[in-house]
Amino acid sequence: MKEQFDSKTSYCRSLGHHVPFRYCRTVNNGLPCRKIRDCWYEKIDIDGFIAQFYTESEHKQIFAPPAEKISSLIDLIRKARDNK
């Protein structure tokens, strides 16, 4: 059950405060944050969790390097324009 650790909290280095595991598990369009290992390795077997609940394809998506900032901005502008 993916939700088993949802109420646990850990410090998020990206946001600068504590967040529940549920946030880390779903923040990336329903997939975990790519930095989930950094924040959770001391509290749970995060590699085991990822292996148990996510496919190899999802695993690649989770840990893919971030897009360049300009590409992200262009994508956000396109999405905003399309939602008008």
Sequence and secondary structure as in RCSB ss.txt:
>XXXX:A:sequence
MKEQFDSKTSYCRSLGHHVPFRYCRTVNNGLPCRKIRDCWYEKIDIDGFIAQFYTESEHKQIFAPPAEKISSLID
LIRKARDNK
>XXXX:A:secstr
 GGGGTT EEEETTTTEEEEHHHHHHTBTTB  TTHHHHHTTTS HHHHHHHHS HHHHHHHTS    HHHHHHH
HHHHHHHT 
